[in-house]
Amino acid sequence: MINYTIIIPHHNGEEILSQCIESIYISADYKPEIIIVNNASTDGSIETIKTKFSNIIVVDSQKNLGYAGGCNVGALEATNDYLIFLNNDTILEKSFDKYLLNKLQNKEISSVQPKIKNLPNKDYFDYAGASGGFLDVFCYPFCRGRIFNNIEKDLKQYDSEKEIFWASGAAFATKKDIFIKAGMFDIKLFAHMEEIDYHWRCQMMGYKIMINPKSIVYHQGGGTLSYESHKKTYLNHRNSLIIFLSNHKIHILFLLLVPRIILQLGSIFLDLLSIKLGHAVAQLQALLWIPFNIFYIIKKSIQNRSIQINNYNLKGMYFRSIAIDYFLLKKKKFINLKNVVQDF
């Protein structure tokens, strides 16, 4: 028996949260402590959940702290050494926890991700994490089973246990002491890519991040923030720029900064061509946010370097532009990149 805590940040949506908790009770091999962080819900969902599930712990926040802040609050409240962060719109398969936590017993491993499949289309991977996350040098993320909006059918082609660059915030297990030592999630990121930022820091500290596809989680996606949301676009692009500028070393930034800006402008231009004006504006706002918050970027960069007990490295990173390879060279599947993604 392994004692662990499941942390679920929540902002509105009684039905999805109720289904998630019921799934935990049905599927967990070990008995977890369940903490729901109420991110200022306004729909009465928390009151209903408290009545329906008497054993859960609810921590109330007076404002919406986002995924990052909500998880941080839950982690500090947790009484166990092992944590599983979970989105409220997930459904779990039997023994999901056993496969994650048993793998996490290895002292070299900081985090383990399950295989994440799409809840409405269970034969397919989910956008958020699929079968393990990777990153190109310009900080554009992709996954085994999903590159940009191309989502593959799960034919067990990515069922190997493998070291990955990042584990999805939709569902992953980690160790509380490492999470706190690494500085937890950056609350400035609010939501999206905070898990990539965290796992890059874990690597700086000398730890490994793994995927164990025997553990399976189904994710609804867009349950709190729609995929069509301009705010989601803004957060994704702004946060990508933040981790790009704060995690790379200075000499790497000198080499990559101009191409990164060109890629960003190209992405804005594509949205304009597609008449997605709201998304184009959101991307431009993300780009303009950076110079007005440069002191935060510098401070974050210094903090990140202070935790490096292992040499800075780019192991597992894609040493090309995934955007160019996807949009221009038509490499739509992860398997097409197998000779390019750097091994750990």
N, C-alpha and C positions, 0 to 999 in steps of 0.2 A: 504494500500500500504506500503510495506517494501522496503526501499532503500538498495541495496546491490551491491557488485562488484564480477564479475566472473573473476578469474585469470587463464590464460592458458599459461603455459610455452611451448615454441615451438622450435623445431630444425628440420627443413626440413619436407616436405610433404604437399604440397598445398591442395591436394584433401581431405585428412582427416581433416585438419583444417577448410576448407571451409564447409564441411558437418557438422562439429561440430557447427560452428557459425550459420549456417542456422537453425540447430535444436534448438538452443537457442531462436532465434527469433520466431520460430513456437510454441515452447512448454512452454515458460516462462509465468507465470501469472503476475509477476511483471516485470517492465522494468529495466534490470540491466545495470550497467556500465560494459563494457567488456574491460579487459586489456590483451593484448597479449604480453608476454615477449619473445622477439626474441633472442633465445640463439645461436647467431652467425650462423644463417641459411645461407647456401651457394647455395641454389637451386632456388632463386628468388621467393619463395613462399610468403614472406612477402610483396613484391611489388604488387603481384597479389591480395593478401588479402586486402591491403590498397585501391586498386582501386575498389574492389568488395563491400567492407563494409566500408562506409565512416565514420560511427559513432564509430568505435572501436578505442581504444587507443593502440598504439604500443610503447613499451619501448625496445630500442635496447641495447644489450650487445655485447661488442667486443669479448667476449669469451663465450663458452658454460658453463653456471653455473650449469647445471644439473637441475633436478626437484626442489631440495631443494633451491638452490640459485635463480633460476628463480621465484619461488613462493615468496620468501622473497622480492625480488625487486618489484614484483607486489603488495604485501601487503602494502609496504611503499608508493606506488603511489596511492593506493585506497583512494577514498574520502568518502567511506561509512563505517558504523560500523560493517556490516556483510559481510563476505567473503565466496565465494564458489570456492574452488580449483578444477580444472577440467583438466583431460588429454585431449590432442588434438584429440585423437582417440575415442571419445565418442559421442553417440547419445542419446537424452533425450526424455522421455515420457512427455506428457502433465501434467502441474502443478508440475513438479519435484521440482521447487523452493519453491512453496507454502508449500508443506509438510515438507520440510527441515527447512525453515525459521520460520514457525509458531511454530514448536517444539523448536526452538532455543530461543524463547522468555522466556523460563524458566531460571531463574537466576542461577540455579544449573548446567545447561548444558553448556559445552564448545563447543561441536561438535555434528553434526548429519550426519549420512551416509545414502544414499539411498540404496535400493536393487540394486546390480550390476549384470547384466546378460550379457551373451556372445553375441556379435553382430553377428558373423557368425552362431551361434547356439542358437537362442533366447529362446528355451525351457530350456536351461541350465544356471546355475549360471556361473559367470565369475571367473577365477582364482584370479583376483585382488580384493578381498573384499567380494564377494558373498553377504551374508546377515548378515554381521557383523564380525569383527575380534576378535580373542582371541590369547593368548600367553601362552606357557608352561613356567615352571620356568627356563628352559635352553635357553629361548628366541627363540624358534622355533614357528613361527606364523602359525595359521590355521583359518578357517572361518566356520560359519554356511553355509554348502553347498559345502565346499571345504577343504579337508585335503590332503596336499602335491599335487600330481597330480590327485587325485580322485575327479572329479567334478560331483556333483549331478544334476539331472534334477529338475527343479523348479516345485514342485507339491503343492506349497503354504504351505509346511511343516514348513517353517521358516518365516511366515508372521506376527509374533507377534512383536510389538514394544518392545525393550529390551535394557537394559544397556549392553554395550559391552566393551571390553578392548581397542580396537583401531578402528578407522574409516579409510577406504582405501583412499590413495592419488589419486586414479583414479577419485574420486568424493566425496567431503564432504564439509559441511558448518561449519564455525566456527566464533568466534567473534574476531574482529581485536585487541581489547585491550588485550584480553587474549593471543592471538597469540604473540603479541609483548612482553607482560609481561613474558611469558614463555620462551622467547629467540628465538622465531621463529624456523624454521627448522635449524638443524646443517648442514652447508654447506659442512663440511668435509665428510658427508655421500653421498653427490652428488645426488644419486638416490637410491631408494629402502630402505624401513624400516624407513625413516625419519619421516613418519607419526606415526609409532609406538612409536618412541622415543618422539615425541611431545605429543602424547596422554598419555603416561606414566607420563610425567611431569604435564599435566593437572590434572591427578588423584592425584599427589603429592600435587597440589594446592587446592584440594578439590572439583574438578568439575567432572561431569558425562559425558560419551560419549554414544550416543544413536544410534540405528538403527531405521529408519522409513521406512518399506518396501512399504508404499504407494507411496513413491517417487521411480521411476525406471529409471535407467541409463543403457544403453548398451555400452559395452566396447570391442573394437577390440582386444586390447592386442598385445604387441610386435610391435606396430606401429613405435616406435622410436628405441627400442633395442630388437632384436629378443629373444624369449624364449630359443633359442639354443645358444645364445651368451655366450662365456666364460666370457666376462666382466660382464654380468648380474649375472652369478654364483659367480664370485669374489665379487661383490658388496653385494649380498645377504648374503653371509657367513661372509664377513668381518664386515658388518654393524650389523649383529646379534651378533657377538662377542663384538662389541663396546658397544651396548646397554646393553648386559649382564653384562659387566664389570663396566659400568659407572652408572647404575641405581640401581642395587642391593646393599644392605648394606654389609659391610665388612664381618660380621659373616655369612651371607648367602652365600657369595662368597666362603668362606673357605669350606663350606659344598658341594657346587655345582661345583667348578672349575674343579676338577679332572674328575668327570663324564662328564662334558661338553666337556673337551678335548678328552676323550675317544669316545664320540658321534661324534665329529668332525673327528677323525681319522677313525672311522668306516664308515662315509660317504665318505671319500676319498677312502677307500678300496673298497666300493661298486662301485664307479665310475671306479676304475681300473678293477674290475671284469667285468664290463659292457663294457669295452674297450672305455670308455669315457675319454681318456687321457687328453684332453684339460680342461675338467671340473675338473678332479682330480688335475691338476696343479693349476688351478684357486683357488680351495679350499685350497691347501697348501700355495699358496701365501697369501691368506686371513689370514691364521693362523700365518704365519711368519711376517705379517705386524704389528701385535700387539706389540711384544717386542721392535720393532724399533720406536714405537710411544707411548711408555708408559707414557710420560709426558703429552701428549694430553689427554690420558685416565684419568689420575689423575686430570687434570684441569677440564675436563668435569664432572667427578664425584663430585668434590667440588662445581661446579656451580649448578648441579642438586640438591644437598642437600640444597643449599642456598635458593631455592624457595619453600621448603616444609613448607607450612603453615598448612597442614593436616598431620596426622601421616602417616609415611611410611606403606604401606600395600600391600598385594598381592591379593586384592579382584578381583574376576573375572579371576584370573590366573589358569591355569591347573597345579595342584600340582603333576603331573607325567611327564614322557617323552612322548610327542606325537609321537616321532619317534619310540620308542619301542612299544607303543600300536598299531601304524599303521603297522609297518613292521613285528613285531613278533607276536602280538596278533590279527592282522587283523581287527582292529577297523577302518573301512574305512569311516564311516559317523559320522557327528557331533552328530546325535541322539544317537549313541552308547556311547557317552561320557556324557550324560545328568546327570548321577549320580556322575560324577567326577569333572566336571567343577564347580568351586566354585561360588556360587551366590553372587551378590553384596549386 
